[in-house]
């Protein structure tokens, strides 16, 4: 995956694959007609790990690592996650803003030397409803209602993530800024599912 690209408005579909102890995600290009194009990344994240880490591979064979996202601290609700390329070089960071997220989830992503963006849930009502759902003893019943995040930098759109309605988690990632590294965008989008309840 090349971080440099000629244009913005790139779209990707992220689908979670249901497994017991590992969160798995397939990221594909989204074609103009809405169908899936080629696979651009395959992600894995072990559940209940003390120090969160997501590893992104070129595909499901897991032969080659594209990039990683690792928490800096152990079990910290406001932990920063460092996104690094396969050689360990920094790409950027993201973190959940804990206080701002009490009623409406808020994330901040930073790409050094380029941009800092803040993303919030678009719909306040759905944000509160999702929190009430998490308090109910329905561990094996996912929150199926769609929710959305809009990321902006200095009032300008950077990217948005739309969860589609359904029992299986599926997201549409729309990258609006040509300055945003796609690896950082994809890592943040996957984190919105994998780490949302942290």
Secondary structure by P-SEA (a helix, b strand, c coil): ccccccccbbbbbbbbbbbccbbbbbbbbbccccccccccbbbbbbccccbbbbbbcccccccccccbbbbccccccbbbbbbbcccccccccccccccccccbbbbbbbccccbbbbbccccaaaaaaaaaaaaccccccccccccbbbbbccccccbbbbbcccccbbbbbbbccccccaaaaaaaaaaacccccc
